[in-house]
């Protein structure tokens, strides 16, 4: 596992230009695809913040504004937001669509890092 100090403790904003670098930098990455006008995205935001702190050193969380980074969103076929993309070793492993409370999301993260 990578050195804990290099893992972000809060979600990192990513965009079309740095998305691939971020996904490849950590062995486990979850990208929250969102937009500022999206109500469910705003509900999910604080959950992602909490989880980023709780899973520092295990999962790096990124936030992709789909309005500003349309080519990345299109390349992953993002049709509705929020969508979370789960990457293992730089490869898309799974996705979750829709806002969910921490108690629903956390078991998915635990299974992802197991």
C-alpha positions as CSV (number, residue, x, y, z in Angstrom):
1,X,0.0,0.0,0.0
2,X,1.2,3.5,-0.8
3,X,2.5,5.8,1.9
4,X,-0.4,7.3,3.8
5,X,0.9,10.9,3.6
6,X,0.5,11.0,-0.2
7,X,-3.2,10.0,-0.1
8,X,-5.7,12.9,-0.1
9,X,-7.9,13.2,3.0
10,X,-10.6,15.0,1.0
11,X,-12.0,14.7,-2.5
12,X,-9.7,16.1,-5.3
13,X,-11.2,18.0,-8.2
14,X,-10.2,16.4,-11.4
15,X,-10.9,17.4,-15.0
16,X,-10.3,16.3,-18.6
17,X,-6.6,17.1,-18.5
18,X,-5.6,15.4,-15.2
19,X,-8.2,12.7,-14.9
20,X,-6.1,9.8,-16.2
21,X,-3.1,10.9,-14.1
22,X,-5.2,10.9,-10.9
23,X,-6.8,7.5,-11.6
24,X,-3.4,5.9,-12.3
25,X,-1.7,7.6,-9.2
26,X,-3.5,5.5,-6.6
27,X,-4.4,1.7,-6.6
28,X,-8.0,2.4,-5.6
29,X,-9.9,5.5,-6.8
30,X,-13.5,6.5,-6.7
31,X,-14.6,9.4,-8.9
32,X,-17.8,11.2,-8.0
33,X,-19.3,12.5,-11.3
34,X,-21.4,15.5,-10.5
35,X,-22.6,19.0,-11.5
36,X,-23.4,22.1,-9.4
37,X,-27.0,22.2,-10.6
38,X,-27.7,18.6,-9.5
39,X,-29.6,18.3,-6.2
40,X,-28.8,14.7,-5.5
41,X,-25.1,15.4,-6.3
42,X,-25.2,18.2,-3.6
43,X,-26.7,15.7,-1.2
44,X,-23.9,13.2,-1.9
45,X,-21.1,15.7,-1.6
46,X,-20.8,15.7,2.2
47,X,-21.0,11.9,2.2
48,X,-18.0,11.8,-0.2
49,X,-16.2,14.3,2.0
50,X,-16.7,12.1,5.1
51,X,-15.7,8.9,3.3
52,X,-12.5,10.5,1.8
53,X,-11.3,11.2,5.3
54,X,-12.4,7.8,6.7
55,X,-10.7,5.9,3.9
56,X,-7.5,7.9,3.5
57,X,-4.7,5.6,2.6
58,X,-7.1,3.0,1.1
59,X,-9.1,5.0,-1.5
60,X,-8.5,8.3,-3.2
61,X,-11.7,10.2,-4.0
62,X,-12.0,12.5,-6.9
63,X,-14.8,14.8,-8.1
64,X,-15.4,15.3,-11.8
65,X,-17.7,18.2,-12.8
66,X,-19.4,16.7,-15.8
67,X,-20.4,20.2,-17.1
68,X,-16.7,21.3,-17.2
69,X,-15.2,17.9,-18.3
70,X,-17.6,16.6,-20.9
71,X,-15.2,14.5,-22.9
72,X,-14.2,12.4,-19.8
73,X,-17.9,12.1,-18.9
74,X,-18.7,11.0,-22.4
75,X,-15.8,8.5,-22.5
76,X,-17.3,6.7,-19.6
77,X,-20.9,7.0,-20.9
78,X,-22.1,9.0,-17.9
79,X,-25.8,9.4,-18.6
80,X,-27.1,10.5,-15.2
81,X,-25.5,12.0,-12.2
82,X,-24.4,11.5,-9.6
83,X,-22.4,8.5,-10.9
84,X,-19.5,7.1,-9.0
85,X,-16.7,5.3,-11.0
86,X,-14.6,2.8,-9.1
87,X,-11.1,2.3,-10.4
88,X,-8.7,-0.5,-9.5
89,X,-5.1,-0.1,-10.7
90,X,-6.2,2.5,-13.3
91,X,-9.0,0.3,-14.7
92,X,-12.7,0.9,-14.3
93,X,-13.9,-1.8,-12.0
94,X,-17.5,-0.8,-11.4
95,X,-19.9,2.1,-11.1
96,X,-22.8,3.2,-8.9
97,X,-25.5,5.6,-10.2
98,X,-27.6,7.8,-8.0
99,X,-27.2,9.4,-4.6
100,X,-27.2,7.1,-1.6
101,X,-26.6,7.6,2.1
102,X,-23.3,6.6,3.7
103,X,-24.8,3.4,5.2
104,X,-25.6,2.2,1.7
105,X,-22.4,3.4,0.0
106,X,-20.0,2.2,2.7
107,X,-20.5,-1.5,2.2
108,X,-19.8,-1.1,-1.5
109,X,-16.6,0.7,-0.7
110,X,-15.6,-2.0,1.8
111,X,-16.2,-4.7,-0.8
112,X,-14.2,-2.6,-3.4
113,X,-11.1,-2.4,-1.2
114,X,-11.3,-6.0,0.2
